């Protein structure tokens, strides 16, 4: 069963921003699904096993944005 965790990302404004976040988050072991929406600033991460918030936040930071768990 896949569990999802939602984050609010600030600073995204376009498809390139979404792709940057998606690319970094996809590097996290165990991530199976990623939904990113620049207009709403949402990031939803799906995984079978729990993913550490710190890993997701670090990946978003690496992409050049800031996030908080919703």
N, C-alpha and C positions, 0 to 999 in steps of 0.2 A: 504494500500500500504506500502510495506516495504522499508525503507530507509537504506542505508549503509554508513558507515564511515570507512575510511581506516587509519591504523596506521603503522608506521615503528618500529619494535621491534628489539633491539640490544641484542646480547648475546645468542640467541637461536642456538642450533646446532643439535638437534635430536628430535625424536618423543616424548620423555619424556618432553622436553622443551615445545613442542607444547601442550601436555596434561596439563601441569602445568598452562600455560597461559589460555587455554580453560576453565579449571576448575575454575579459579578465575573470569574470565570475565562472565562466566555463572551464577555467583551469583548475578549479577547486575539485578535489577528489570527492566523488559521491554525488555531485550535482547532475541531475537528470533532465531538468527542465528550467528554462529561464524565460521570463516575460518582462520586457522593459518598455516603458511608455514615457517618452520625454514630455509629452503634454501634461500628464498628470504627475510626473515625477515618481512613478511607481516602479518597483522592482519586485518580482515574485520569483522565489527560488524553490524549485521542487527537488526532493531527494527521498530516497528510501530510508536512509539513516540520518539522524540529526547532523546538521552542518553547524559548526561554531559561528556565532555571529561575528566574532573577531575576524574570522577568515573572509567572510563576505564583505565586511566593512573595509578590510585591508585591500581587497580586490577592487572595490569601488574607488578607494583612495588612489590606487595605482592607475586607474583609468582617468584620474584627475577630478573626481567629484567627491561629495560628502554624502553619507547616508546614515540613517537611524532606523532601527527596527520599529515597525508600527505595531 
